């Protein structure tokens, strides 16, 4: 097989998958015959959309970590905890496994998602000579671990529901909980709206075969 044959993609043959039902369609038809979704060879605006969502998430990550995420009231005494101080408190209580889980889900995963998506978008935008196969593998990992970033919010919700059943304790989310939820949502959307097919068009063909 010649190098030229290896470089042929679906769009070169006038074919593109439907984003909704994944049916392989002719681009000239403009609509999927199965579900009616508009067919396009590439979504070139998806990079700008993904950058906008990712930058917004990075900005919101600051108040999500600086401001309190929970407010606990015990016998008239109020305690406000940020994500980091809450993890530190768990360490002091010798609940190391839970502290590690919360640190991974609430601090490490969101930061890795933002850094990983930034590298991916830079590779597309600036044609960085990075292996496309490695980038795609990393992108799928980012999509998979993204759902676990909501673990901290689930813990807050469950804690508030259980603690508020008593008369001595009161727990409720603080402003950082909203910012943190938006960070998770925006990073998920940034990965979702990106047309990953652009990666195979814009990087150097020498890095991988198509």
Backbone bond lengths (Angstrom), bond angles and torsions (degrees), N, CA, C in turn:
res aa  C-N    CA-C-N  psi(-1)  N-CA   C-N-CA  omega(-1)  CA-C   N-CA-C  phi
1 X - - - 1.459 - - 1.533 109.57 -
2 X 1.294 118.76 132.27 1.460 122.34 -177.90 1.513 110.00 -79.00
3 X 1.362 114.61 163.78 1.462 119.38 178.69 1.520 111.00 -63.20
4 X 1.325 116.54 -34.74 1.451 119.68 -179.35 1.516 110.83 -65.22
5 X 1.359 115.97 -38.82 1.458 119.01 179.55 1.524 111.30 -66.40
6 X 1.337 115.93 -34.97 1.456 119.64 -179.78 1.523 111.77 -66.30
7 X 1.312 118.12 -25.86 1.445 122.03 -174.59 1.527 113.08 -87.59
8 X 1.313 118.28 -2.63 1.459 121.02 -179.35 1.520 109.46 -72.65
9 X 1.327 116.37 129.73 1.450 122.30 178.01 1.524 109.89 -115.06
10 X 1.334 115.31 173.87 1.456 119.99 -177.96 1.519 112.67 -59.59
11 X 1.346 116.09 -39.79 1.464 118.83 -177.97 1.523 111.54 -65.08
12 X 1.353 116.67 -26.95 1.463 119.98 177.81 1.526 111.60 -68.47
13 X 1.334 115.77 -23.21 1.458 121.29 177.06 1.529 112.20 -100.66
14 X 1.337 115.52 9.14 1.460 119.46 178.20 1.510 113.88 76.40
15 X 1.351 117.08 26.12 1.457 121.43 -178.11 1.522 110.59 -121.80
16 X 1.338 115.77 147.35 1.464 121.85 177.37 1.517 108.73 -154.41
17 X 1.343 118.27 144.63 1.468 120.26 179.17 1.526 111.26 -79.81
18 X 1.309 116.48 147.84 1.460 121.64 174.53 1.524 108.80 -73.33
19 X 1.322 118.25 133.55 1.456 121.98 -177.91 1.521 111.68 -69.28
20 X 1.336 116.98 -24.56 1.464 120.63 -176.00 1.524 112.57 -88.76
21 X 1.317 117.31 -54.40 1.469 120.80 -175.31 1.525 113.28 -109.52
22 X 1.347 117.52 -2.04 1.472 124.14 176.56 1.526 113.93 66.72
23 X 1.309 116.84 15.13 1.472 119.45 176.01 1.521 109.30 -69.68
24 X 1.333 116.97 137.23 1.460 121.66 177.58 1.533 108.74 -77.62
25 X 1.333 115.93 118.95 1.465 121.17 -173.11 1.526 110.95 -123.70
26 X 1.299 114.83 162.14 1.455 120.68 173.05 1.532 108.67 -82.12
27 X 1.338 116.27 132.38 1.461 120.52 -177.90 1.525 110.99 -63.25
28 X 1.309 116.69 -33.41 1.461 120.83 -178.12 1.525 112.34 -66.49
29 X 1.346 117.42 -20.62 1.472 119.79 178.44 1.518 111.78 -72.99
30 X 1.338 116.78 -25.21 1.464 124.20 176.40 1.521 114.80 67.44
31 X 1.314 118.63 -16.48 1.452 121.56 176.60 1.525 109.93 -138.16
32 X 1.329 115.39 143.86 1.454 120.25 177.30 1.522 109.19 -70.15
33 X 1.310 116.63 129.90 1.446 120.71 -179.42 1.523 112.39 -72.23
34 X 1.326 115.95 -17.07 1.468 119.23 -179.46 1.520 112.43 -86.83
35 X 1.364 116.82 -48.20 1.471 119.42 -174.06 1.521 114.10 -121.53
36 X 1.327 117.81 -7.23 1.460 120.26 176.05 1.509 115.34 85.17
37 X 1.347 118.40 5.05 1.462 121.62 179.10 1.532 110.45 -69.46
38 X 1.339 116.14 142.58 1.456 120.54 178.59 1.527 110.19 -65.58
39 X 1.328 115.97 133.11 1.456 121.95 -178.40 1.523 109.75 -100.54
40 X 1.335 116.49 132.69 1.462 121.35 176.36 1.516 108.60 -141.51
41 X 1.326 115.67 145.39 1.467 119.83 -179.23 1.524 110.99 -64.60
42 X 1.325 117.02 -43.93 1.461 122.47 179.13 1.530 109.25 -148.59
43 X 1.330 115.89 148.74 1.461 121.44 173.57 1.528 107.64 -103.80
44 X 1.322 116.04 92.09 1.463 120.79 -174.54 1.525 112.81 -73.20
45 X 1.339 117.69 -15.35 1.469 120.20 177.68 1.526 111.92 -85.10
46 X 1.328 116.89 -7.95 1.460 119.30 -175.77 1.533 112.05 -66.60
47 X 1.326 117.60 -28.90 1.471 120.41 179.46 1.521 109.95 -65.44
48 X 1.336 116.40 -45.72 1.467 119.93 178.67 1.530 111.36 -63.69
49 X 1.326 116.88 -40.45 1.467 120.52 178.50 1.518 110.81 -62.91
50 X 1.318 115.90 -44.48 1.456 120.64 -178.51 1.527 111.40 -66.03
51 X 1.347 117.17 -41.29 1.468 120.98 176.51 1.523 110.53 -60.06
52 X 1.331 117.43 -44.46 1.475 121.37 -178.43 1.524 110.82 -61.62
53 X 1.326 116.67 -45.27 1.464 120.67 -179.81 1.524 110.87 -66.24
54 X 1.326 116.69 -40.35 1.461 120.76 -177.32 1.521 111.78 -68.98
55 X 1.327 117.59 -41.83 1.470 120.92 178.47 1.524 110.43 -64.30
56 X 1.327 117.16 -41.00 1.465 120.59 176.84 1.520 111.11 -61.59
57 X 1.340 116.57 -41.61 1.468 120.54 178.32 1.527 111.08 -63.68
58 X 1.332 116.88 -40.18 1.464 120.61 179.28 1.529 111.17 -63.78
59 X 1.332 116.57 -37.92 1.460 120.04 178.52 1.526 110.88 -67.72
60 X 1.340 116.54 -42.55 1.467 120.86 -179.34 1.522 112.23 -69.84
61 X 1.328 116.92 -18.58 1.462 119.79 179.11 1.530 111.38 -65.03
62 X 1.327 116.54 -25.99 1.475 120.54 179.87 1.529 111.33 -67.44
63 X 1.364 119.31 -57.56 1.477 117.90 177.32 1.524 112.88 -63.95
64 X 1.337 117.81 -27.21 1.465 120.25 179.58 1.524 111.27 -63.96
65 X 1.339 117.20 -29.16 1.463 121.15 -179.67 1.524 113.29 -100.37
66 X 1.330 117.27 -22.39 1.466 120.23 -177.15 1.526 111.78 -86.02
67 X 1.334 117.29 -43.39 1.463 121.68 -176.25 1.529 111.05 -84.82
68 X 1.340 117.44 159.33 1.476 120.57 178.92 1.521 111.18 -63.52
69 X 1.330 114.95 143.45 1.458 119.88 177.88 1.530 111.37 -105.25
70 X 1.340 117.10 -20.95 1.464 121.55 175.43 1.526 110.21 -137.95
71 X 1.334 114.67 151.43 1.469 121.78 175.03 1.527 107.76 -126.66
72 X 1.317 115.43 117.90 1.463 121.28 179.58 1.528 108.94 -111.49
73 X 1.326 115.78 130.29 1.463 121.34 177.56 1.519 108.68 -117.28
74 X 1.325 116.68 120.48 1.461 122.00 -178.78 1.519 109.23 -128.94
75 X 1.330 116.07 112.66 1.461 122.69 178.61 1.527 111.69 52.14
76 X 1.319 115.62 44.45 1.449 121.60 176.93 1.515 114.70 85.72
77 X 1.327 117.91 -7.82 1.461 122.04 179.13 1.527 109.45 -97.58
78 X 1.335 115.95 125.38 1.463 120.57 -177.71 1.522 110.28 -99.60
79 X 1.330 115.41 135.33 1.465 121.29 177.61 1.522 108.51 -125.83
80 X 1.327 115.77 123.86 1.458 121.22 178.18 1.529 109.08 -109.05
81 X 1.330 115.42 128.84 1.460 120.20 -177.49 1.523 110.64 -121.39
82 X 1.333 114.96 133.15 1.462 120.21 167.81 1.532 107.68 -83.69
83 X 1.315 116.70 175.66 1.462 119.20 178.31 1.525 110.36 -58.98
84 X 1.333 116.22 -46.17 1.467 120.33 -176.50 1.521 111.72 -68.61
85 X 1.351 117.33 -42.55 1.468 119.32 -179.07 1.527 110.77 -67.78
86 X 1.327 116.47 -31.64 1.461 119.49 176.26 1.519 111.30 -65.93
87 X 1.332 116.43 -40.96 1.464 120.36 177.27 1.526 110.21 -65.62
88 X 1.342 116.70 -41.12 1.468 121.12 177.93 1.517 111.22 -61.46
89 X 1.334 115.87 -39.73 1.469 120.54 178.77 1.529 110.95 -63.86
90 X 1.317 117.22 -38.30 1.465 120.90 177.60 1.528 110.97 -65.81
91 X 1.331 116.17 -37.08 1.464 119.83 177.07 1.523 110.40 -64.60
92 X 1.338 116.68 -41.01 1.461 120.72 179.28 1.529 111.18 -64.48
93 X 1.335 116.58 -30.83 1.456 121.05 178.21 1.524 112.03 -84.29
94 X 1.355 115.75 4.86 1.470 122.98 179.58 1.529 112.11 63.40
95 X 1.316 115.57 31.99 1.466 120.99 174.26 1.525 108.48 -101.78
96 X 1.320 114.95 59.47 1.456 121.16 -173.31 1.531 113.83 -61.02
97 X 1.345 119.87 -43.00 1.471 118.55 179.66 1.522 113.26 -59.07
98 X 1.345 116.48 -42.04 1.469 120.02 179.13 1.526 110.13 -67.72
99 X 1.334 116.66 -39.07 1.467 120.83 179.10 1.522 110.98 -62.29
100 X 1.332 116.38 -40.73 1.469 120.20 179.20 1.526 110.69 -65.77
101 X 1.331 116.58 -41.45 1.465 120.54 179.54 1.525 110.55 -62.91
102 X 1.327 116.66 -46.04 1.463 120.31 -179.37 1.531 111.42 -67.49
103 X 1.329 117.10 -37.88 1.468 119.45 177.51 1.533 110.46 -62.92
104 X 1.323 115.86 -42.81 1.466 120.09 -179.63 1.519 111.14 -65.67
105 X 1.342 116.72 -46.24 1.467 120.45 -175.20 1.520 112.96 -76.47
106 X 1.340 117.47 -32.77 1.465 120.33 -171.32 1.525 114.19 -98.84
107 X 1.313 118.39 -25.66 1.467 121.02 -177.43 1.528 111.46 -117.75
108 X 1.324 116.26 -53.85 1.464 119.97 -174.03 1.530 112.76 -67.50
109 X 1.329 117.12 -49.19 1.470 120.83 -176.49 1.529 112.65 -63.21
110 X 1.356 119.94 -49.07 1.473 118.67 178.85 1.523 113.07 -59.18
111 X 1.347 117.03 -40.06 1.455 119.43 -179.71 1.527 111.25 -67.80
112 X 1.338 116.43 -41.59 1.454 119.84 178.54 1.527 111.33 -65.20
113 X 1.316 117.06 -35.30 1.466 120.64 177.76 1.520 110.48 -63.63
114 X 1.330 116.73 -45.57 1.459 120.59 -178.92 1.520 110.73 -65.51
115 X 1.335 116.47 -44.59 1.465 119.89 178.90 1.525 110.71 -65.16
116 X 1.323 117.04 -44.31 1.457 120.90 -179.50 1.520 112.97 -63.02
117 X 1.323 116.80 -44.90 1.460 119.83 178.35 1.523 111.58 -66.99
118 X 1.337 116.69 -33.40 1.466 119.91 177.51 1.525 110.39 -63.98
119 X 1.332 116.23 -43.74 1.469 120.20 177.62 1.522 110.37 -61.85
120 X 1.313 116.38 -42.70 1.462 121.33 -178.90 1.530 110.75 -63.11
121 X 1.332 116.45 -45.54 1.464 120.44 -179.77 1.527 111.38 -68.31
122 X 1.332 116.84 -37.73 1.470 119.71 176.74 1.515 111.13 -64.19
123 X 1.333 116.13 -36.95 1.462 119.73 178.54 1.521 111.13 -62.11
124 X 1.333 116.51 -37.43 1.460 120.24 178.87 1.529 110.95 -76.80
125 X 1.331 116.18 -46.28 1.468 120.65 -173.98 1.525 112.82 -69.35
126 X 1.333 116.27 -38.12 1.462 120.17 -174.10 1.524 113.43 -112.26
127 X 1.333 116.20 9.35 1.465 122.17 177.02 1.531 112.12 53.23
128 X 1.317 114.94 48.93 1.462 119.99 179.08 1.526 109.62 -68.75
129 X 1.327 118.01 136.00 1.469 121.43 -177.82 1.527 112.55 -77.23
130 X 1.320 115.81 70.34 1.461 122.06 179.25 1.529 108.47 -114.83
131 X 1.299 116.44 144.52 1.459 121.07 -179.60 1.522 110.94 -55.41
132 X 1.311 116.15 124.78 1.458 120.42 -179.37 1.528 111.37 -67.83
133 X 1.313 116.36 -35.45 1.461 119.56 179.31 1.524 110.92 -64.70
134 X 1.329 117.25 -41.40 1.461 120.66 178.09 1.522 110.96 -65.87
135 X 1.324 116.57 -40.31 1.461 120.36 178.75 1.524 111.18 -63.79
136 X 1.323 117.33 -42.35 1.457 120.49 179.79 1.521 110.88 -66.25
137 X 1.331 116.98 -38.68 1.466 120.33 177.55 1.527 110.27 -62.69
138 X 1.345 115.84 -44.20 1.460 120.02 177.51 1.512 112.35 -63.81
139 X 1.332 116.65 -37.38 1.460 120.92 -179.82 1.531 110.65 -64.58
140 X 1.327 117.64 -41.59 1.465 120.73 178.80 1.522 110.92 -66.34
141 X 1.333 117.15 -35.02 1.463 120.39 176.61 1.522 110.28 -65.59
142 X 1.336 116.68 -41.96 1.463 121.21 178.45 1.518 110.65 -60.01
143 X 1.332 116.71 -43.62 1.465 120.45 178.69 1.524 110.85 -63.37
144 X 1.343 116.86 -38.63 1.461 119.90 -176.19 1.527 112.52 -71.32
145 X 1.341 116.83 -44.42 1.460 119.70 -176.26 1.514 112.13 -78.55
146 X 1.327 117.93 -13.59 1.457 120.60 -177.07 1.510 113.59 -58.54
147 X 1.328 116.69 -36.57 1.461 120.02 -177.45 1.530 112.82 -65.20
148 X 1.359 116.84 -26.65 1.457 120.20 -178.27 1.520 112.04 -78.68
149 X 1.310 117.66 -8.18 1.467 120.44 179.21 1.527 111.81 -69.19
150 X 1.317 117.58 -18.15 1.458 120.94 -179.74 1.527 111.93 -82.91
151 X 1.329 117.90 1.26 1.457 120.84 -175.84 1.521 112.30 -58.36
152 X 1.327 116.79 -40.92 1.467 120.67 -178.93 1.523 110.67 -61.03
153 X 1.331 116.49 -42.59 1.467 119.90 179.84 1.521 111.44 -67.28
154 X 1.332 117.29 -35.35 1.451 120.26 176.62 1.524 110.50 -64.29
155 X 1.337 116.18 -40.92 1.456 120.64 178.59 1.526 110.37 -62.24
156 X 1.330 116.70 -43.04 1.469 121.16 178.99 1.524 110.58 -62.19
157 X 1.326 116.35 -44.24 1.465 120.63 -178.52 1.523 111.36 -63.69
158 X 1.327 116.31 -45.54 1.460 120.23 -179.63 1.530 110.75 -65.87
159 X 1.332 116.21 -42.83 1.465 120.57 179.61 1.522 111.42 -61.18
160 X 1.340 115.38 -45.61 1.467 119.66 179.85 1.522 110.97 -62.08
161 X 1.334 116.94 -41.08 1.465 120.63 -179.05 1.529 111.56 -65.42
162 X 1.335 116.57 -39.82 1.462 120.02 -178.03 1.525 112.43 -77.55
163 X 1.323 116.29 -45.55 1.466 120.08 -176.02 1.522 111.31 -67.01
164 X 1.318 117.42 -37.14 1.459 120.69 -177.14 1.522 112.79 -70.24
165 X 1.342 116.72 -6.43 1.459 119.58 176.38 1.529 110.67 -76.18
166 X 1.312 116.57 -18.04 1.459 120.36 179.95 1.518 111.40 -92.69
167 X 1.315 114.68 179.86 1.457 120.49 -178.26 1.532 112.19 -107.20
168 X 1.327 117.50 -16.80 1.454 120.87 -174.65 1.512 112.99 -94.81
169 X 1.308 118.06 -23.29 1.451 122.20 -176.22 1.522 110.62 -122.77
170 X 1.320 114.41 149.70 1.462 120.03 175.75 1.524 107.74 -141.72
171 X 1.315 116.35 130.28 1.468 121.00 -179.43 1.519 109.44 -130.64
172 X 1.322 114.98 139.47 1.464 118.78 177.61 1.530 109.56 -153.63
173 X 1.324 116.53 154.83 1.477 119.96 178.79 1.523 111.26 -67.28
174 X 1.320 115.86 149.87 1.466 122.97 177.07 1.534 109.35 -106.94
175 X 1.346 118.19 175.16 1.477 120.90 -176.25 1.521 115.11 -54.10
176 X 1.330 118.35 -33.22 1.460 119.93 -177.79 1.520 112.25 -65.07
177 X 1.327 117.43 -22.58 1.463 120.31 179.83 1.523 110.63 -63.64
178 X 1.329 116.25 -39.17 1.469 120.17 177.72 1.520 111.13 -66.20
179 X 1.337 116.08 -44.52 1.465 120.17 179.05 1.525 110.96 -62.81
180 X 1.336 116.59 -40.74 1.464 120.22 -179.64 1.524 110.91 -66.07
181 X 1.333 116.61 -41.87 1.462 120.35 178.12 1.529 110.95 -61.64
182 X 1.335 116.68 -39.24 1.466 120.49 178.16 1.526 111.76 -67.00
183 X 1.337 116.74 -36.35 1.470 119.95 176.82 1.525 110.22 -59.83
184 X 1.319 116.32 -47.21 1.461 120.75 -179.72 1.520 110.93 -63.70
185 X 1.330 115.87 -44.57 1.462 120.02 -178.87 1.525 111.70 -63.75
186 X 1.320 116.71 -44.78 1.467 120.75 -176.63 1.529 111.94 -68.62
187 X 1.337 117.21 -37.31 1.465 118.78 177.80 1.524 110.53 -68.25
188 X 1.329 116.74 -36.30 1.456 119.87 176.06 1.522 111.08 -63.78
189 X 1.328 116.15 -43.02 1.458 120.67 179.32 1.531 110.99 -67.42
190 X 1.337 116.57 -37.12 1.471 120.20 179.21 1.519 111.11 -60.69
191 X 1.330 116.41 -38.25 1.464 120.03 177.20 1.520 111.45 -75.20
192 X 1.340 116.02 -32.35 1.463 120.28 -175.65 1.526 112.55 -73.21
193 X 1.338 117.10 -41.03 1.469 119.72 -174.34 1.525 112.59 -78.90
194 X 1.341 117.32 -16.56 1.459 120.23 -175.81 1.528 111.10 -71.54
195 X 1.307 115.52 130.54 1.460 121.62 175.55 1.526 107.68 -84.66
196 X 1.338 116.84 100.89 1.459 121.25 -174.86 1.528 112.83 -67.41
197 X 1.330 117.37 -14.49 1.461 119.67 178.61 1.523 112.14 -66.14
198 X 1.349 116.04 -21.25 1.464 119.83 178.57 1.525 111.16 -64.57
199 X 1.322 116.55 -26.69 1.461 120.05 179.40 1.527 110.96 -61.00
200 X 1.306 116.70 -38.68 1.457 120.73 -175.53 1.523 111.89 -79.02
201 X 1.333 117.12 -12.36 1.461 120.69 179.24 1.515 112.49 -93.47
202 X 1.343 117.10 -34.35 1.454 120.74 -166.74 1.524 114.73 -98.59
203 X 1.322 118.16 -18.24 1.451 118.73 -179.68 1.515 110.80 -89.15
204 X 1.309 116.04 163.55 1.450 121.15 -179.46 1.525 110.44 -65.54
205 X 1.303 116.46 135.50 1.460 121.21 -177.31 1.532 111.46 -68.89
206 X 1.323 118.10 -18.12 1.468 121.17 -177.94 1.537 112.49 -70.22
207 X 1.344 116.07 -20.69 1.455 118.95 -176.28 1.527 113.00 -72.24
208 X 1.318 116.52 -34.17 1.446 122.58 179.20 1.516 108.68 -152.55
209 X 1.285 115.28 161.52 1.454 118.92 171.75 1.513 109.21 -91.05
210 X 1.337 116.67 151.10 1.445 120.44 178.21 1.520 111.05 -81.77
